[in-house]
Amino acid sequence: MRIGLVACDILEPEFEYLIKDDPDFVHKEYVEFALHECPEEMRKQLLEKVNALKGKVDAVLLGYAVCQSLGGFTEVVDVPTAMLDGDDCICVLLGAKEYAREKKICTGTWFSSPGWAREGMNGIVKEMHLDSVEGVDPMFFMDLMFESYERCLYIDTGINENKEEYLEKSKEFAGQLKLKHDERSCELTMLVDTIKRVKELASKASM
């Protein structure tokens, strides 16, 4: 079977950990994370990327949660597609119940997965286009944006490659914004289940 992966690059560490040596995945494309700041444009681009794989793969794994604009996505594409369940990438990693529980523990929590830790401060500046304001230090806006945040919660997703580097980057991010730094682990259950589903779709399509 032939499977294509089109995923947000925030989840690249987890997907590479799970499918790096899987021969069924013949196409992998990681899309710049900041695209979700423009929901309509993100949906448009992802539709184009998935439909461009028609005839080249049997099924596509869309490595995105709903992220504001992807509701009903699998029903309008030209290739059998499985996507992640959840409102955003943190919900995908923790699951809805644990996500809600962590928010209840501390409402002002910044969730730092390996992908977000890798992006660090530069990622937030880039996402919010804070570097485009001439003559103003981006940290001025960062301090305002994170004024109501109290902690940075690093999510250890169990990947081994660059594990210590991701953790140190998360701690560095917390230190720059004067946030308490906590850690917790999670399973990759939803990603594993979605890989299983896309394989089932590909198997049916290739018959």
Residue frames as a rotation matrix with the C-alpha (Angstrom) as fourth column:
MET 1
0.576 0.817 0.000 0.00
0.817 -0.576 0.000 0.00
0.000 0.000 -1.000 0.00
ARG 2
-0.496 -0.697 0.518 1.03
0.687 -0.680 -0.257 3.61
0.532 0.229 0.816 -0.54
ILE 3
0.509 0.640 -0.576 0.33
0.860 -0.406 0.309 6.21
-0.037 -0.653 -0.757 2.15
GLY 4
-0.174 -0.516 0.839 0.98
0.428 -0.807 -0.407 9.93
0.887 0.288 0.361 2.12
LEU 5
0.100 0.156 -0.983 1.52
0.976 -0.205 0.067 12.06
-0.191 -0.966 -0.173 5.21
VAL 6
-0.189 -0.103 0.977 0.72
0.308 -0.951 -0.040 15.76
0.932 0.293 0.212 5.24
ALA 7
0.394 0.269 -0.879 1.30
0.885 0.145 0.442 17.06
0.247 -0.952 -0.181 8.76
CYS 8
0.914 -0.106 0.392 1.97
-0.212 -0.948 0.237 20.16
0.346 -0.300 -0.889 10.82
ASP 9
0.118 -0.964 -0.238 5.68
0.015 0.242 -0.970 20.40
0.993 0.111 0.043 11.54
ILE 10
-0.016 -0.041 0.999 4.91
-0.960 -0.279 -0.027 20.81
0.280 -0.959 -0.035 15.25
LEU 11
0.682 0.363 0.636 4.13
-0.558 0.819 0.131 17.07
-0.473 -0.444 0.761 15.23
GLU 12
0.518 -0.544 -0.661 7.14
-0.612 0.304 -0.730 16.09
0.598 0.782 -0.176 13.12
PRO 13
-0.493 -0.775 0.395 9.12
-0.848 0.326 -0.418 14.66
0.195 -0.542 -0.818 16.07
GLU 14
-0.153 0.520 0.841 6.27
-0.579 0.642 -0.502 12.29
-0.801 -0.564 0.202 16.97
PHE 15
0.841 0.495 -0.221 5.48
-0.452 0.416 -0.789 11.21
-0.298 0.763 0.574 13.41
GLU 16
0.236 -0.832 -0.503 9.14
-0.756 0.168 -0.633 10.59
0.611 0.529 -0.589 12.60
TYR 17
-0.544 -0.385 0.746 9.43
-0.810 0.472 -0.347 8.52
-0.218 -0.793 -0.569 15.77
LEU 18
0.081 0.725 0.684 6.45
-0.409 0.650 -0.640 6.39
-0.909 -0.228 0.349 14.73
ILE 19
0.844 0.427 0.324 6.82
0.111 0.452 -0.885 6.02
-0.525 0.783 0.334 10.94
LYS 20
0.279 -0.809 -0.517 10.42
-0.752 -0.519 0.406 6.84
-0.597 0.275 -0.753 10.09
ASP 21
-0.761 -0.649 0.007 11.16
-0.537 0.636 0.554 3.31
-0.364 0.418 -0.832 8.87
ASP 22
-0.040 0.839 0.542 7.64
0.088 0.544 -0.835 2.39
-0.995 0.014 -0.095 7.74
PRO 23
-0.876 -0.420 0.237 7.79
0.235 0.056 0.970 1.50
-0.421 0.906 0.049 4.01
ASP 24
-0.090 0.926 0.367 4.05
0.983 0.142 -0.116 2.10
-0.160 0.350 -0.923 3.56
PHE 25
0.649 0.275 -0.709 4.60
0.273 -0.955 -0.120 5.86
-0.710 -0.115 -0.694 3.88
VAL 26
0.080 -0.583 0.809 5.88
0.983 0.182 0.033 6.82
-0.167 0.792 0.587 0.44
HIS 27
-0.120 -0.080 0.989 5.29
0.407 -0.913 -0.024 10.57
0.905 0.400 0.143 0.77
LYS 28
0.166 0.138 -0.976 5.91
0.974 -0.180 0.140 12.80
-0.156 -0.974 -0.165 3.79
GLU 29
-0.274 -0.187 0.944 5.39
0.442 -0.896 -0.049 16.54
0.854 0.403 0.328 3.91
TYR 30
-0.133 0.167 -0.977 5.57
0.966 -0.198 -0.165 18.74
-0.221 -0.966 -0.135 6.99
VAL 31
0.200 0.375 0.905 3.81
0.632 -0.756 0.173 22.09
0.749 0.538 -0.388 6.70
GLU 32
-0.736 -0.567 0.370 4.93
0.159 -0.675 -0.720 25.24
0.658 -0.471 0.587 8.50
PHE 33
-0.509 0.527 -0.681 3.14
0.860 0.335 -0.384 25.46
0.026 -0.781 -0.624 11.85
ALA 34
-0.790 0.144 -0.596 2.35
0.114 -0.921 -0.373 29.18
-0.602 -0.363 0.711 11.68
LEU 35
-0.884 0.465 0.047 -0.18
0.018 -0.066 0.998 28.52
0.467 0.883 0.050 8.92
HIS 36
-0.318 0.830 -0.459 -2.91
0.892 0.425 0.151 27.91
0.321 -0.362 -0.875 11.51
GLU 37
-0.600 0.087 -0.795 -2.97
0.377 -0.846 -0.377 31.64
-0.705 -0.526 0.475 12.25
CYS 38
-0.557 0.463 -0.689 -4.82
-0.795 -0.537 0.282 31.98
-0.240 0.705 0.667 8.90
PRO 39
-0.343 0.418 0.841 -7.48
-0.183 0.849 -0.496 29.23
-0.921 -0.324 -0.215 9.17
GLU 40
0.720 0.686 -0.102 -9.14
-0.217 0.084 -0.972 29.72
-0.659 0.722 0.210 5.78
GLU 41
0.389 -0.675 -0.626 -5.80
-0.903 -0.145 -0.405 29.82
0.183 0.723 -0.666 3.98
MET 42
-0.561 -0.590 0.581 -4.66
-0.722 0.692 0.006 26.74
-0.405 -0.416 -0.814 5.89
ARG 43
0.129 0.697 0.705 -7.72
-0.056 0.715 -0.697 24.76
-0.990 0.050 0.131 4.82
LYS 44
0.846 0.195 -0.496 -7.24
-0.459 -0.205 -0.864 25.86
-0.270 0.959 -0.084 1.21
GLN 45
0.025 -0.943 -0.331 -3.57
-0.985 0.034 -0.171 24.89
0.173 0.330 -0.928 1.13
LEU 46
-0.569 -0.236 0.788 -4.11
-0.525 0.841 -0.127 21.54
-0.633 -0.486 -0.603 2.82
LEU 47
0.531 0.795 0.293 -6.92
-0.136 0.421 -0.897 20.68
-0.836 0.437 0.332 0.40
GLU 48
0.717 -0.321 -0.619 -4.55
-0.690 -0.200 -0.696 21.39
0.100 0.926 -0.365 -2.47
LYS 49
-0.332 -0.932 0.148 -1.74
-0.943 0.327 -0.058 19.35
0.005 -0.159 -0.987 -0.93
VAL 50
-0.324 0.278 0.904 -3.93
-0.280 0.885 -0.373 16.32
-0.904 -0.374 -0.209 -0.24
ASN 51
0.725 0.688 0.044 -5.69
-0.133 0.202 -0.970 16.40
-0.676 0.697 0.238 -3.61
ALA 52
0.378 -0.679 -0.629 -2.32
-0.925 -0.245 -0.290 16.68
0.043 0.691 -0.721 -5.36
LEU 53
-0.599 -0.628 0.498 -1.58
-0.684 0.724 0.089 13.16
-0.416 -0.287 -0.863 -4.09
LYS 54
0.478 0.841 0.254 -4.50
-0.502 0.498 -0.707 11.62
-0.721 0.210 0.660 -5.97
GLY 55
0.936 -0.095 -0.339 -3.22
-0.241 0.527 -0.815 8.70
0.256 0.845 0.470 -8.02
LYS 56
0.024 -1.000 0.010 0.12
-0.544 -0.022 -0.839 8.76
0.839 0.015 -0.545 -6.21
VAL 57
-0.919 -0.241 0.312 -1.04
-0.389 0.430 -0.815 7.24
0.062 -0.870 -0.489 -2.91
ASP 58
-0.533 0.748 -0.397 -3.89
0.466 0.650 0.600 5.03
0.707 0.135 -0.695 -1.76
ALA 59
0.639 0.700 -0.320 -4.68
0.668 -0.298 0.682 7.11
0.382 -0.649 -0.658 1.33
VAL 60
-0.191 -0.654 0.732 -3.46
0.059 -0.752 -0.657 10.18
0.980 -0.082 0.183 3.20
LEU 61
0.147 0.157 -0.977 -2.87
0.986 0.057 0.157 10.78
0.080 -0.986 -0.147 6.87
LEU 62
0.242 -0.005 0.970 -3.57
0.141 -0.989 -0.041 14.42
0.960 0.147 -0.239 7.61
GLY 63
-0.250 -0.479 -0.841 -1.47
0.879 0.252 -0.405 15.18
0.406 -0.841 0.358 10.67
TYR 64
-0.799 0.110 0.592 -3.69
-0.218 -0.969 -0.114 17.97
0.561 -0.220 0.798 11.94
ALA 65
-0.626 0.717 -0.306 -6.36
0.606 0.200 -0.770 18.41
-0.491 -0.667 -0.560 14.56
VAL 66
0.362 0.856 0.369 -9.46
0.922 -0.273 -0.274 20.48
-0.133 0.440 -0.888 13.71
CYS 67
-0.554 -0.766 -0.326 -7.45
0.715 -0.638 0.286 23.69
-0.427 -0.074 0.901 14.36
GLN 68
-0.427 0.478 -0.767 -10.42
-0.097 -0.868 -0.487 26.05
-0.899 -0.133 0.417 13.80
SER 69
-0.044 0.383 -0.923 -10.95
-0.871 -0.466 -0.153 25.33
-0.489 0.797 0.354 10.10
LEU 70
-0.750 -0.401 -0.525 -10.60
-0.634 0.661 0.401 21.63
0.187 0.634 -0.751 9.29
GLY 71
-0.354 0.728 0.586 -14.00
-0.335 0.487 -0.807 20.33
-0.873 -0.482 0.071 10.34
GLY 72
0.662 0.709 0.243 -15.42
-0.091 0.399 -0.913 17.95
-0.744 0.582 0.329 7.69
PHE 73
0.019 -0.754 -0.657 -12.10
-0.863 -0.344 0.370 17.96
-0.505 0.560 -0.657 5.82
THR 74
-0.752 -0.417 0.511 -12.05
-0.197 0.882 0.428 14.23
-0.629 0.221 -0.745 5.09
GLU 75
0.055 0.885 0.463 -15.43
0.481 0.383 -0.789 14.46
-0.875 0.266 -0.405 3.38
VAL 76
0.837 0.331 -0.436 -14.36
-0.122 -0.664 -0.738 16.94
-0.534 0.670 -0.515 0.70
VAL 77
-0.125 -0.947 -0.296 -10.97
-0.742 -0.109 0.661 15.63
-0.659 0.302 -0.689 -0.45
ASP 78
0.484 0.286 -0.827 -10.35
-0.854 0.361 -0.375 13.44
0.192 0.888 0.419 -3.50
VAL 79
-0.326 -0.663 -0.674 -8.21
-0.306 0.749 -0.588 10.87
0.894 0.014 -0.447 -1.67
PRO 80
0.631 0.508 -0.586 -9.26
0.365 0.472 0.802 8.63
0.685 -0.720 0.112 1.25
THR 81
-0.293 -0.735 0.612 -8.00
-0.166 -0.591 -0.789 10.54
0.942 -0.333 0.051 4.27
ALA 82
0.465 0.329 -0.822 -7.73
0.772 0.303 0.558 9.98
0.433 -0.894 -0.113 8.00
MET 83
-0.081 -0.492 0.867 -7.06
-0.121 -0.858 -0.499 12.92
0.989 -0.145 0.009 10.31
LEU 84
-0.826 -0.344 -0.447 -6.40
0.390 0.224 -0.893 13.43
0.407 -0.912 -0.051 13.99
ASP 85
0.328 0.942 -0.066 -9.26
0.628 -0.165 0.760 13.94
0.706 -0.291 -0.646 16.45
GLY 86
-0.033 -0.302 -0.953 -9.10
0.941 -0.330 0.072 16.93
-0.337 -0.894 0.296 18.76
ASP 87
0.876 0.424 -0.231 -9.29
0.364 -0.894 -0.262 20.69
-0.318 0.145 -0.937 18.81
ASP 88
0.677 -0.724 -0.132 -5.54
-0.711 -0.596 -0.373 21.25
0.191 0.346 -0.919 18.53
CYS 89
0.151 -0.703 -0.695 -2.21
-0.297 0.639 -0.710 19.43
0.943 0.313 -0.112 18.65
ILE 90
-0.726 -0.403 0.557 -2.00
-0.627 0.057 -0.777 19.47
0.281 -0.913 -0.294 22.46
CYS 91
0.178 0.878 0.444 -5.42
-0.897 0.330 -0.293 17.85
-0.404 -0.346 0.847 22.70
VAL 92
0.648 -0.020 -0.761 -4.18
-0.519 0.720 -0.461 15.22
0.557 0.694 0.456 20.24
LEU 93
-0.328 -0.897 -0.296 -1.20
-0.283 0.393 -0.875 14.43
0.901 -0.204 -0.383 22.46
LEU 94
-0.880 -0.067 0.470 -2.83
-0.472 0.015 -0.881 14.57
0.052 -0.998 -0.045 25.90
GLY 95
-0.548 0.813 -0.198 -6.39
0.714 0.578 0.394 13.60
0.435 0.075 -0.897 25.08
ALA 96
-0.063 0.609 0.790 -9.35
0.052 -0.789 0.612 15.84
0.997 0.080 0.018 25.86
LYS 97
0.819 0.449 -0.357 -9.72
0.339 0.123 0.933 14.79
0.463 -0.885 -0.051 29.52
GLU 98
0.207 -0.831 -0.517 -6.07
0.953 0.051 0.298 15.26
-0.221 -0.554 0.802 30.45
TYR 99
-0.539 -0.321 0.779 -5.92
0.596 -0.799 0.083 18.52
0.595 0.509 0.622 28.50
ALA 100
0.329 0.767 0.551 -8.88
-0.013 -0.579 0.815 19.85
0.944 -0.275 -0.181 30.48
ARG 101
0.783 -0.057 -0.620 -7.38
0.604 0.313 0.733 18.58
0.152 -0.948 0.280 33.74
GLU 102
-0.254 -0.960 -0.116 -4.10
0.967 -0.253 -0.020 20.39
-0.010 -0.117 0.993 33.16
LYS 103
-0.420 0.190 0.887 -5.96
0.238 -0.920 0.310 23.59
0.876 0.342 0.341 32.33
LYS 104
0.685 0.729 0.012 -7.90
0.119 -0.129 0.985 23.21
0.719 -0.673 -0.175 35.57
ILE 105
0.378 -0.656 -0.653 -4.68
0.925 0.246 0.288 22.76
-0.028 -0.713 0.700 37.55
CYS 106
-0.353 -0.496 -0.794 -3.41
0.379 -0.851 0.363 26.03
-0.855 -0.173 0.489 36.12
THR 107
0.686 0.719 0.111 -5.50
0.426 -0.273 -0.863 28.14
-0.590 0.639 -0.493 33.74
GLY 108
0.763 -0.453 -0.461 -2.46
-0.604 -0.753 -0.261 30.13
-0.229 0.478 -0.848 32.67
THR 109
0.228 -0.666 0.710 -0.55
0.073 0.739 0.670 27.20
-0.971 -0.101 0.218 31.18
TRP 110
0.302 -0.259 -0.917 1.59
-0.947 -0.192 -0.257 27.28
-0.109 0.947 -0.304 28.05
PHE 111
0.756 0.038 0.654 1.77
-0.078 0.996 0.033 23.73
-0.650 -0.076 0.756 26.70
SER 112
0.189 -0.828 -0.528 5.21
-0.948 -0.294 0.120 22.88
-0.254 0.478 -0.840 25.37
SER 113
0.921 0.055 0.385 5.42
0.051 0.965 -0.259 19.72
-0.386 0.258 0.886 23.26
PRO 114
0.024 -0.966 0.256 8.75
0.626 0.214 0.750 18.74
-0.779 0.142 0.610 21.65
GLY 115
-0.027 0.013 1.000 7.70
0.967 -0.253 0.029 20.56
0.254 0.967 -0.006 18.48
TRP 116
0.845 0.372 0.384 6.78
0.263 -0.915 0.306 23.74
0.465 -0.158 -0.871 20.32
ALA 117
0.722 -0.651 -0.236 9.91
0.184 -0.148 0.972 23.51
-0.667 -0.745 0.013 22.47
ARG 118
-0.079 -0.756 0.649 12.01
0.913 0.207 0.351 23.23
-0.400 0.621 0.674 19.31
GLU 119
0.260 0.248 0.933 10.47
0.717 -0.697 -0.014 26.43
0.647 0.673 -0.359 17.93
GLY 120
-0.360 -0.455 -0.814 10.94
0.923 -0.300 -0.240 28.26
-0.135 -0.838 0.528 21.22
MET 121
-0.067 0.283 -0.957 10.69
0.318 -0.903 -0.289 32.01
-0.946 -0.323 -0.029 21.47
ASN 122
-0.829 -0.312 -0.463 11.51
-0.308 -0.436 0.845 32.51
-0.466 0.844 0.266 17.79
GLY 123
-0.799 0.573 0.182 8.53
0.568 0.620 0.541 30.35
0.197 0.536 -0.821 16.87
ILE 124
0.069 0.852 -0.520 6.07
0.888 -0.290 -0.357 32.51
-0.455 -0.437 -0.776 18.78
VAL 125
-0.258 -0.249 -0.933 7.59
-0.077 -0.958 0.277 35.70
-0.963 0.143 0.228 17.37
LYS 126
-0.982 -0.153 -0.110 7.28
-0.128 0.119 0.985 34.24
-0.138 0.981 -0.136 13.89
GLU 127
-0.558 0.828 0.059 3.74
0.828 0.550 0.108 32.95
0.057 0.109 -0.992 14.42
MET 128
0.326 0.718 -0.615 2.46
0.782 -0.570 -0.250 36.31
-0.531 -0.399 -0.748 15.67
HIS 129
0.341 -0.272 0.900 4.52
0.766 -0.474 -0.434 38.33
0.544 0.838 0.047 13.15
LEU 130
0.858 -0.002 -0.514 6.07
0.400 -0.624 0.671 40.25
-0.322 -0.781 -0.535 16.02
ASP 131
-0.135 -0.990 -0.031 9.30
0.655 -0.113 0.748 40.66
-0.744 0.081 0.663 14.10
SER 132
-0.179 0.136 0.975 7.56
0.935 -0.285 0.211 42.82
0.306 0.949 -0.076 11.50
VAL 133
0.882 0.467 -0.063 7.03
0.455 -0.808 0.374 45.77
0.124 -0.358 -0.925 13.83
GLU 134
0.119 -0.908 0.402 9.95
0.559 -0.273 -0.783 48.08
0.820 0.318 0.475 13.19
GLY 135
-0.343 -0.432 0.834 11.68
-0.295 -0.794 -0.532 49.73
0.892 -0.428 0.145 16.10
VAL 136
0.367 0.516 0.774 9.98
-0.913 0.040 0.406 47.61
0.179 -0.856 0.485 18.78
ASP 137
-0.760 -0.638 0.124 11.58
-0.646 0.722 -0.248 44.72
0.069 -0.268 -0.961 20.64
PRO 138
-0.205 0.712 -0.672 9.40
-0.291 0.611 0.736 41.61
0.935 0.346 0.082 20.10
MET 139
-0.650 -0.088 -0.754 9.85
0.601 0.547 -0.582 40.79
0.464 -0.832 -0.303 23.80
PHE 140
-0.912 0.400 0.090 7.72
-0.394 -0.792 -0.467 43.83
-0.116 -0.461 0.880 24.62
PHE 141
-0.079 0.922 -0.380 4.75
-0.892 0.105 0.440 42.13
0.445 0.374 0.814 22.95
MET 142
-0.251 -0.073 -0.965 5.71
0.085 0.992 -0.097 38.71
0.964 -0.106 -0.242 24.33
ASP 143
-0.966 -0.143 -0.214 5.59
0.224 -0.065 -0.972 40.03
0.125 -0.988 0.095 27.88
LEU 144
-0.569 0.822 0.006 2.13
-0.805 -0.556 -0.206 41.47
-0.166 -0.122 0.979 27.23
MET 145
-0.008 0.568 -0.823 0.86
-0.683 0.598 0.419 38.29
0.731 0.565 0.383 25.59
PHE 146
-0.135 -0.148 -0.980 2.09
0.342 0.921 -0.186 36.05
0.930 -0.360 -0.074 28.41
GLU 147
-0.570 -0.080 0.818 1.11
-0.568 -0.681 -0.462 38.37
0.593 -0.728 0.343 31.26
SER 148
0.292 0.808 0.512 -1.66
-0.952 0.194 0.238 35.99
0.093 -0.557 0.825 32.38
TYR 149
0.551 -0.161 -0.819 0.44
-0.108 0.959 -0.261 32.84
0.827 0.232 0.511 32.05
GLU 150
0.666 -0.262 0.699 1.91
-0.739 -0.107 0.665 31.21
-0.099 -0.959 -0.265 35.14
ARG 151
0.089 -0.645 0.759 3.60
-0.304 0.708 0.638 28.03
-0.948 -0.288 -0.133 33.98
CYS 152
0.033 -0.168 -0.985 5.08
-0.980 0.187 -0.065 26.22
0.195 0.968 -0.159 31.02
LEU 153
0.396 0.195 0.898 4.19
-0.496 0.868 0.030 22.52
-0.773 -0.457 0.440 30.94
TYR 154
-0.417 -0.613 -0.671 6.57
-0.908 0.249 0.336 20.36
-0.039 0.750 -0.660 28.95
ILE 155
0.665 0.690 0.285 4.94
-0.629 0.724 -0.285 17.26
-0.404 0.010 0.915 27.48
ASP 156
-0.535 -0.836 0.118 7.33
-0.690 0.513 0.510 14.33
-0.487 0.192 -0.852 27.16
THR 157
0.436 0.786 -0.438 5.87
-0.888 0.297 -0.351 12.33
-0.146 0.543 0.827 24.29
GLY 158
0.656 -0.172 0.735 8.30
-0.133 0.932 0.337 9.45
-0.743 -0.318 0.588 24.68
ILE 159
0.921 -0.389 -0.002 10.49
0.053 0.130 -0.990 10.12
0.385 0.912 0.140 21.67
ASN 160
0.639 -0.731 -0.241 14.18
0.646 0.339 0.684 9.40
-0.418 -0.593 0.688 22.22
GLU 161
-0.115 -0.728 0.676 15.95
0.950 -0.279 -0.139 11.45
0.289 0.627 0.723 19.57
ASN 162
-0.548 -0.242 0.800 16.87
0.167 -0.970 -0.178 14.95
0.819 0.036 0.572 20.83
LYS 163
0.314 0.785 -0.534 14.88
0.691 0.197 0.695 14.28
0.651 -0.587 -0.481 24.00
GLU 164
0.023 -0.380 -0.925 17.17
0.928 -0.335 0.161 16.24
-0.371 -0.862 0.345 26.34
GLU 165
-0.897 -0.371 0.240 17.50
0.441 -0.794 0.420 19.07
0.034 0.482 0.875 23.84
TYR 166
-0.217 0.905 0.367 13.73
0.317 -0.290 0.903 19.55
0.923 0.312 -0.224 23.66
LEU 167
0.490 0.400 -0.775 13.46
0.834 0.044 0.550 19.61
0.254 -0.916 -0.312 27.45
GLU 168
-0.358 -0.718 -0.598 16.25
0.817 -0.551 0.173 22.16
-0.453 -0.426 0.783 27.80
LYS 169
-0.848 0.096 0.521 14.67
0.304 -0.717 0.627 24.38
0.434 0.690 0.579 25.15
SER 170
0.205 0.978 -0.045 11.35
0.505 -0.066 0.861 24.23
0.838 -0.199 -0.507 27.01
LYS 171
0.337 -0.165 -0.927 13.07
0.918 -0.163 0.363 25.25
-0.211 -0.973 0.096 30.25
GLU 172
-0.752 -0.659 -0.013 14.85
0.625 -0.719 0.306 28.08
-0.211 0.222 0.952 28.41
PHE 173
-0.448 0.690 0.568 11.50
0.323 -0.468 0.823 29.33
0.834 0.552 -0.013 27.04
ALA 174
0.529 0.675 -0.514 9.98
0.698 -0.003 0.716 29.27
0.482 -0.737 -0.473 30.53
GLY 175
-0.044 -0.654 -0.755 12.95
0.913 -0.333 0.235 31.14
-0.405 -0.679 0.612 31.94
GLN 176
-0.828 -0.290 0.479 12.76
0.507 -0.752 0.421 33.87
0.238 0.591 0.770 29.32
LEU 177
-0.226 0.850 0.476 9.14
-0.033 -0.496 0.868 34.55
0.974 0.180 0.140 30.25
LYS 178
-0.789 -0.196 0.582 9.60
-0.555 -0.180 -0.812 33.94
0.264 -0.964 0.033 34.00
LEU 179
0.353 0.918 -0.180 7.18
-0.780 0.395 0.486 31.02
0.517 -0.031 0.856 34.04
LYS 180
0.035 -0.230 0.973 7.24
-0.722 0.668 0.184 28.05
-0.691 -0.708 -0.142 36.37
HIS 181
-0.228 -0.162 -0.960 8.35
-0.876 0.465 0.130 24.96
0.426 0.870 -0.248 34.45
ASP 182
0.113 0.333 0.936 6.59
-0.645 0.741 -0.186 21.63
-0.756 -0.583 0.298 34.96
GLU 183
-0.668 -0.336 -0.664 6.87
-0.725 0.494 0.480 18.33
0.166 0.802 -0.574 33.12
ARG 184
0.135 0.648 0.749 4.58
-0.538 0.683 -0.494 15.40
-0.832 -0.336 0.441 32.39
SER 185
-0.901 -0.432 0.052 4.51
-0.217 0.549 0.807 12.48
-0.377 0.715 -0.588 29.99
CYS 186
0.202 0.971 -0.131 1.89
-0.745 0.066 -0.663 11.15
-0.635 0.231 0.737 27.61
GLU 187
-0.233 -0.153 0.960 1.28
0.406 0.882 0.239 8.26
-0.884 0.446 -0.143 25.26
LEU 188
-0.775 -0.045 -0.631 0.96
-0.512 -0.541 0.667 8.68
-0.371 0.840 0.396 21.49
THR 189
-0.500 0.625 0.599 -2.30
0.318 0.776 -0.545 6.77
-0.806 -0.082 -0.587 21.44
MET 190
0.498 0.791 -0.355 -4.19
-0.045 -0.386 -0.922 9.04
-0.866 0.475 -0.156 19.06
LEU 191
0.055 -0.551 -0.832 -1.36
-0.948 -0.290 0.130 9.16
-0.313 0.782 -0.539 16.54
VAL 192
-0.869 -0.384 0.312 -0.96
-0.319 0.917 0.242 5.38
-0.379 0.111 -0.919 16.65
ASP 193
-0.176 0.898 0.403 -4.72
0.369 0.440 -0.819 4.89
-0.913 0.005 -0.409 16.21
THR 194
0.562 0.384 -0.733 -4.79
-0.437 -0.615 -0.657 7.29
-0.702 0.689 -0.178 13.25
ILE 195
-0.446 -0.768 -0.460 -1.89
-0.865 0.237 0.443 5.47
-0.231 0.595 -0.770 11.59
LYS 196
-0.774 0.243 0.585 -3.88
0.162 0.969 -0.189 2.25
-0.612 -0.051 -0.789 11.98
ARG 197
0.258 0.962 -0.093 -6.96
0.195 -0.146 -0.970 3.89
-0.946 0.233 -0.225 10.44
VAL 198
0.328 -0.162 -0.931 -5.09
-0.815 -0.546 -0.192 5.28
-0.477 0.822 -0.312 7.43
LYS 199
-0.785 -0.619 0.016 -3.57
-0.546 0.704 0.453 1.85
-0.292 0.347 -0.891 6.79
GLU 200
-0.399 0.748 0.531 -7.05
0.408 0.663 -0.628 0.35
-0.821 -0.034 -0.570 6.77
LEU 201
0.546 0.584 -0.601 -8.18
-0.217 -0.595 -0.774 3.00
-0.809 0.553 -0.198 4.27
ALA 202
-0.104 -0.693 -0.713 -5.13
-0.943 -0.159 0.292 2.39
-0.316 0.703 -0.637 2.08
SER 203
-0.825 -0.204 0.527 -5.64
-0.142 0.977 0.156 -1.37
-0.547 0.054 -0.836 2.18
LYS 204
0.083 0.947 0.309 -9.24
0.413 0.250 -0.876 -1.05
-0.907 0.201 -0.370 0.99
ALA 205
0.593 0.155 -0.790 -8.33
-0.471 -0.728 -0.497 1.46
-0.653 0.667 -0.359 -1.70
SER 206
-0.315 -0.852 -0.419 -5.52
-0.889 0.110 0.444 -0.68
-0.332 0.512 -0.792 -3.07
MET 207
-0.326 0.253 0.911 -7.67
0.037 0.966 -0.255 -3.80
-0.945 -0.049 -0.324 -3.51
